Amino acid sequence: MIGGNRRLGGCSVFSGRFSGLIGLLAQAAAVCFWGYSAFYGLRHVPENAAAGFLMAGFSLLIGGATAYCIYRQTQFVQEDAKFKAWMIANAEKIRTQQPVFYRSQRITPDTELVRHHLVFSALVMSFRMRTRWIIKGQEPRFGHALAATLYTLIYGWWGFPFGLFWTPVALFKNLTGYSAVRVGDLLQPAPGKANGFGERVSRDYSKRLHAGFFLDEKAVGILPPDSVKA
């Protein structure tokens, strides 16, 4: 269904693992809210059976789907890490066009990977997550795109200011499959560590600026920084 990238999420205020933890807790709170809503509906069944059962059923459906989405996010973090490790181990074979396969699909430098976006908002906080990479044109992406779109439609709007902006952008990208990258662009040396305080601040500012405006950064190399391009 849906999942995340190597982090569970990002938001307009926090970053890194702390952001992922806050986003996870916010989504867990939503599950608790829907659970309470289901209990409330069942509690008032004697007063209005139809309305009570309808409220309870709807709440259980949304709460259960949200909980499942949280589970898939954590699962896809592991899957993306495994895929990254596989690409690094097979980088030379991929670059030289040797036949290598992942999830029964051949991977070449021109293979495109696509992922979809989820937005979860809570008042002044908005969090962005991504599905795992899907091999574009070789693996079906409709289920991922649909699940990410429905999740964003339900939860994306309720944060100011970024939720109101991120949500329509995420919906557009999910429906068009816009966020794609070539494997060959990933199989480059990763950027080296920033030298000095000024460069670290500049990189962090650039990263936050891209996140704040929901821009996809250029593909970042995943090979060790000292790797030599073929």
Secondary structure by P-SEA (a helix, b strand, c coil): ccccccccccccccccaaaaaaaaaaaaaaaaaaaaaaaaaaaaccccaaaaaaaaaaaaaaaaaaaaaaaaaaaaaaaaaaaaaaaaaaaaaaaaccccccccccccccbbbbbbbbbbbcccbbbbbbccccccccccaaaaaaaaaaaaaacccccccccccaaaaaaaaaaaccccccccccccccccccccaaaaaaaaaaaaaaaaaccccccccccccccccc
